[in-house]
């Protein structure tokens, strides 16, 4: 429902260039149904998510011999884990190699890149060998493009391998790992963990890590500042975001109100006003809005907080295709799950 909005916020969809590895396409028809493959794509994509309903649907669709026979089920889980681990590890090592190549100006491959590449090839069944080999060739070309700082040509277009792109993809892979582990466990569970993001001065209690992106924005008198953005897709109808940036000058209460409104407007929604309120003894402003895209109506709720001690702005945002109250509820949940780091 909010796929268009997500595409505007989550900027690392190029992660899917390597996501065609054999862990999805190598599944035999008697192991995974088309809908189970769809669920895998949702869970493992860069801006993916997992819910209790998706998890239940995935395991409900499992063949009878898997759902009712413990030994067969365990073999299935081992197979799935192996395919997930090898494919995701290869992506991680490939992008980490791009990062090292960017920094050194020459082709550099991580210590585990070669061994994981061999594992991916060995794990791929005969019918997926050709596709797996093509994915590996693409990775090799991307590493070379990173080292030479030359454009990489793909079926999705031509682009440069930049530090920003690599960092976004690596952060997205952390979420894929976490969601994959939840999906292939027959028992549903979303235990909260503490994820620390020093660059945004926050720690967050969450069942999956947030994706991290850094971008340059124009703020306060037109001056450029670097903003750190954290995103997490909740489900097909909602997502939550946080952003942090240092202010080039002292910001007052009126400025916080303007920032709150502009944050709503920046999401593509029309702000319905803003009002000042304290949050954990800090000056803040709340605002909300409604927008429309090709998927229909969406609702946005945001809180902008002034971190006076370190002269910075921290904002919380939630987007929902369901209702304004749902967006406010998700934003409040995010706030309650967040600790400010010194």
C-alpha positions, 0 to 999 in steps of 0.5 A: 500500500505504501510502496511508492512512499517507501521507494522515496525513502529507502534509497538502496534498492540496488541491493536486489542486483545480487538478490537473484542468487540461487536460494530462491530460484533453486527451490524445487517445486515440491519444496516451496510454492510460488506464494512461499517464494513471494514471501521470501522476496518480501522478507529478504528484500532491502526494504523488506519486512516480516510479520506474524501473519506472513510467517504463519502463511509461509509455514502453513503452505509447507507440504504435509511431509514437512509440517507433520514429519519432524525429521523432514522438517529439520532437513528442510530447515537445514537446507533453507539455512544453508541456502540463505546463509551462503547467498546472503554471506556472498552478497555481504562479502561482495559489497564489503569487497567493493567498499575495500576496493573503493578505499584502496583504489585497486581490486581488493577482496575480503578474506572470505570472499573466495570461500563463500563464492565457492560455497554458493556455486556448490550449493546451487542445483544444476538448474540454477548454476547458470544464473548463479554464475551470472550473479557472481560475474556481476559481483566481480564487475561491480568490484572492478568498477568500485576499484576504478571508480568507473560506471557499472552497466546493468539491466537496471541502468548505469550507475557508480559504486559509491561509498554511500551506496555500499554503506546503504546496502551493507546496512540493509543486509543486516536486516535481511539476515535478521528477517531470514532467521525469523522466517525459517524458524517454525516458531514465531518470535520477535525478541527485542534487541538493542541496536546502537547507531552512534552516528544518529546518537540513538539506541533502539529496541527492535526485533530487526535492525534499521537500515542506515543512510547518510545524505546531504540536505539543505537546512537553516538558511540554505546551508548544507548538512549531513543527515543520518536516516534510519528506516524500518518497514513494519509491514505492507501498510506502514514504516517508521523512520528517524533522522539526525543532523547537526544544526549549523546555528542555534535553533529556537522553538519557532524553528522546531515548529517550521522543521516539523511542518517541512518534515511532513511536506518533505514526505509528500504529505500536506501538513495539518499544523504543528504544536510545541511540546516537551519530550523527555525535558527537551523542546520538541514539536509534533505535526501530522499530515495526509498525502496521496500517491499511486497506492492511495492515501497515506498518513504521516506523524512526526516529532522533531526534537531539539538536542540542545546539548549537542546542537542537533535535530532528531526526528521520529516519523511514522507512515501508515496507509491505514489511518492517522491514529495508526501513524501516531501509534507507531511513532509513539512506539518508536519514541518509547523504544529509543534511547538518546546516546551522549 
